[in-house]
Amino acid sequence: MSGNTEEAARLALLGKWATRVLIAMGAVLVVLEFVVHRHGEIAAEDFPLFPAVYAFVVCILIVVGGIYLRKIAMRGEDYYDAE
């Protein structure tokens, strides 16, 4: 039993460090967004944090589109049982 709790404690510590590293990387990228000039193809790409906002909106649209696609294409629960 003690091996299991030790492993859980190590995984919890690893999770805390991974979370801190990801938050630090995100903070560095947000700061760099205002320091480094990106050369966008269109004018909208020059707005600060445009890639993050664009990716978030597209992700939401994909999820919502998947919900509607499921309603259109899903077969009944007894599709293979019915004869």
Beta strands, then each sheet from edge to edge (+ up, - down):
end
